Amino acid sequence: MTTRKKAPVQEAFKIWQAANPHPETELAYTTPFQLLVAVVLSAQMTDTGVNKATAPLFKTVKAPEDLIALSLEEVETALKSINLFRTKAKNILALAHLLIEKHGSKVPLNREALEALPGVGRKTANVVLGALTDEPQMAVDTHVFRLAHRLGWSRGKTPLDVEKDLMKLIPKPYQKHAHHWLILHGRYICTAKKPKCDTCPLAPTCPKIGLSKTTS
């Protein structure tokens, strides 16, 4: 059985770190609660689209109490440009109530409590924990999933499989920001269609798994 080629991991992260030493989420927020809401809303949405919807909302909604002061109809109206806005409006109102009732209005910083909130799955919990704690997390979205396979770093068939593969593979000094470097590279360089291989800093060592030789 032949060994599949892999892009050099250490070299890739050195390149990303040199270009962007402290990457951050592109979701706009000022409080932990706003971050949680924004990440819940980001499912099947671009960060730009979420930011456009939350900019007016977050002028007054900074904590759970601010959100529950609004009616469901008011929240739906604020989120009407968001995919699945009715379901997401119900979820963020429900999680706001639970944060008040069970967590003293604070965003819990443990996975079990986060994933018990409406609309919060493993990826959302990873994003929140990665931003609000010092513990490295790997939130696998479509960009990370695609990139991990193209670079030969994972053969995982599920986001959890890919998450586990990446956390084993990525050197500890890079794990804190790895999620953001991967997402940004997948979002702007190694795109799903017509990846920018001609300007990609990883091109010389990338195995381009799943891509045709003519892809550019």
C-alpha positions as CSV (number, residue, x, y, z in Angstrom):
1,M,0.0,0.0,0.0
2,T,1.5,3.3,-1.0
3,T,1.7,6.3,1.3
4,R,-0.3,9.2,0.2
5,K,1.6,12.5,-0.1
6,K,1.1,15.2,2.4
7,A,2.0,18.8,2.4
8,P,4.7,19.6,5.1
9,V,2.7,20.6,8.2
10,Q,5.4,22.6,10.0
11,E,6.3,24.5,6.8
12,A,2.7,25.4,6.1
13,F,2.1,26.8,9.6
14,K,5.3,28.7,9.5
15,I,4.2,30.4,6.3
16,W,0.7,31.3,7.7
17,Q,2.2,32.5,11.0
18,A,4.6,34.8,9.3
19,A,1.9,36.3,7.1
20,N,-0.7,36.6,9.9
21,P,0.8,36.1,13.5
22,H,-2.5,36.6,15.3
23,P,-5.5,35.6,13.2
24,E,-9.0,36.2,14.5
25,T,-12.5,35.4,13.6
26,E,-14.0,37.7,11.0
27,L,-17.3,37.7,12.9
28,A,-17.9,41.1,14.5
29,Y,-18.6,41.0,18.3
30,T,-17.7,42.8,21.5
31,T,-19.0,40.5,24.2
32,P,-18.9,36.7,24.7
33,F,-22.7,36.6,24.3
34,Q,-22.5,38.4,20.9
35,L,-19.9,35.9,19.8
36,L,-22.0,33.0,20.7
37,V,-25.0,34.4,18.9
38,A,-22.9,35.3,15.8
39,V,-21.5,31.8,15.6
40,V,-25.0,30.2,15.9
41,L,-26.2,32.5,13.1
42,S,-23.2,31.7,10.9
43,A,-24.3,28.2,10.0
44,Q,-24.9,28.1,6.2
45,M,-23.9,31.8,6.1
46,T,-20.8,33.8,5.3
47,D,-19.3,35.9,8.1
48,T,-19.9,39.0,6.0
49,G,-23.6,38.1,5.8
50,V,-23.8,37.5,9.5
51,N,-22.1,40.8,10.3
52,K,-24.5,42.8,8.1
53,A,-27.4,41.3,10.0
54,T,-25.9,41.7,13.5
55,A,-24.5,45.2,13.2
56,P,-27.8,46.9,13.9
57,L,-28.9,44.2,16.4
58,F,-25.7,44.3,18.4
59,K,-26.0,48.1,19.0
60,T,-28.5,47.3,21.7
61,V,-28.1,43.5,22.3
62,K,-24.9,42.9,24.3
63,A,-26.2,40.4,26.9
64,P,-28.9,37.8,27.2
65,E,-31.2,40.2,29.0
66,D,-31.1,42.6,26.0
67,L,-32.2,39.9,23.6
68,I,-35.1,38.5,25.6
69,A,-36.4,42.0,25.9
70,L,-37.3,41.7,22.2
71,S,-40.2,39.7,20.8
72,L,-39.7,36.8,18.5
73,E,-41.1,38.9,15.7
74,E,-38.6,41.6,16.3
75,V,-35.7,39.2,16.3
76,E,-36.9,37.5,13.2
77,T,-37.2,40.9,11.5
78,A,-33.6,41.7,12.5
79,L,-32.4,38.4,11.1
80,K,-34.5,38.2,7.9
81,S,-31.4,38.3,5.7
82,I,-30.0,35.2,7.5
83,N,-30.6,31.7,6.1
84,L,-33.1,29.8,8.3
85,F,-33.7,33.0,10.2
86,R,-36.9,31.9,11.9
87,T,-35.3,28.8,13.4
88,K,-32.2,30.7,14.4
89,A,-34.3,33.5,16.0
90,K,-36.0,30.9,18.2
91,N,-32.7,29.3,19.1
92,I,-30.9,32.4,20.1
93,L,-33.9,33.5,22.2
94,A,-34.0,30.1,23.9
95,L,-30.3,30.0,24.6
96,A,-30.5,33.5,26.0
97,H,-33.2,32.3,28.5
98,L,-31.1,29.3,29.4
99,L,-28.0,31.4,30.0
100,I,-29.9,33.6,32.4
101,E,-31.6,30.7,34.2
102,K,-28.7,28.2,34.4
103,H,-25.4,30.2,33.9
104,G,-25.9,33.6,35.6
105,S,-26.2,35.2,32.1
106,K,-22.6,34.2,31.3
107,V,-21.5,32.1,28.3
108,P,-20.3,28.8,29.9
109,L,-16.7,27.8,29.0
110,N,-17.1,24.1,28.9
111,R,-18.2,22.0,26.0
112,E,-21.0,20.0,27.7
113,A,-22.8,23.2,28.8
114,L,-22.3,24.9,25.4
115,E,-23.6,22.0,23.4
116,A,-26.7,21.7,25.6
117,L,-27.8,25.2,24.3
118,P,-30.2,25.4,21.4
119,G,-28.5,25.7,18.0
120,V,-25.0,24.9,19.5
121,G,-23.2,21.9,18.1
122,R,-19.6,20.8,18.3
123,K,-18.3,23.2,15.7
124,T,-20.0,26.2,17.4
125,A,-18.7,25.2,20.8
126,N,-15.2,24.8,19.3
127,V,-15.3,28.3,17.9
128,V,-16.5,29.9,21.1
129,L,-14.1,28.0,23.3
130,G,-11.2,28.7,20.9
131,A,-11.9,32.5,21.1
132,L,-12.7,32.7,24.8
133,T,-10.2,30.3,26.4
134,D,-6.5,29.5,25.9
135,E,-7.3,25.8,25.0
136,P,-6.6,25.0,21.4
137,Q,-9.8,24.0,19.5
138,M,-10.3,22.8,15.9
139,A,-13.7,23.9,14.5
140,V,-14.1,22.0,11.2
141,D,-16.2,23.9,8.8
142,T,-16.4,23.3,5.0
143,H,-13.2,25.2,4.4
144,V,-11.2,23.3,7.0
145,F,-12.6,20.0,5.8
146,R,-11.7,20.7,2.2
147,L,-8.3,21.9,3.0
148,A,-7.4,19.0,5.3
149,H,-8.2,16.6,2.5
150,R,-6.5,18.6,-0.3
151,L,-3.3,18.9,1.7
152,G,-3.3,15.2,2.6
153,W,-3.6,15.8,6.3
154,S,-6.8,13.8,6.8
155,R,-8.9,11.1,5.2
156,G,-11.7,11.6,7.7
157,K,-15.2,11.2,6.4
158,T,-16.8,13.4,9.1
159,P,-15.9,16.7,10.7
160,L,-15.1,15.0,14.0
161,D,-12.7,12.6,12.2
162,V,-10.9,15.5,10.5
163,E,-10.8,17.4,13.8
164,K,-9.1,14.5,15.5
165,D,-6.6,14.0,12.7
166,L,-5.6,17.7,12.6
167,M,-5.2,18.0,16.4
168,K,-2.8,15.0,16.3
169,L,-0.9,16.3,13.3
170,I,-0.5,20.1,14.1
171,P,2.5,21.0,16.3
172,K,1.4,22.4,19.6
173,P,3.0,25.9,19.1
174,Y,0.5,26.4,16.2
175,Q,-2.6,24.8,17.6
176,K,-4.1,27.9,19.2
177,H,-4.4,29.7,15.9
178,A,-4.5,26.8,13.5
179,H,-8.3,26.9,13.1
180,H,-8.2,30.5,11.9
181,W,-5.2,30.0,9.5
182,L,-6.9,27.0,7.9
183,I,-10.3,28.8,7.5
184,L,-8.7,32.0,6.1
185,H,-6.6,30.0,3.6
186,G,-9.6,27.9,2.6
187,R,-11.8,31.0,2.3
188,Y,-9.5,33.2,0.2
189,I,-6.9,31.0,-1.4
190,C,-7.8,27.3,-1.5
191,T,-11.4,27.9,-2.5
192,A,-13.8,25.2,-3.4
193,K,-14.0,26.3,-7.1
194,K,-11.0,27.6,-8.9
195,P,-8.5,27.6,-6.1
196,K,-5.8,30.2,-6.5
197,C,-2.9,27.8,-6.9
198,D,-0.9,30.3,-8.9
199,T,-0.6,32.6,-5.9
200,C,-0.7,30.1,-3.1
201,P,2.3,30.1,-0.8
202,L,1.9,26.3,-0.2
203,A,1.8,25.5,-3.9
204,P,5.3,24.1,-4.2
205,T,4.6,21.3,-1.7
206,C,0.9,20.9,-2.0
207,P,-0.2,17.4,-3.3
208,K,-3.5,19.0,-4.6
209,I,-5.4,15.9,-3.7
210,G,-8.7,15.8,-5.5
211,L,-7.8,18.5,-7.9
212,S,-7.0,18.0,-11.6
213,K,-3.5,18.9,-12.9
214,T,-5.0,21.8,-14.8
215,T,-6.7,23.4,-11.8
216,S,-5.3,26.9,-11.2
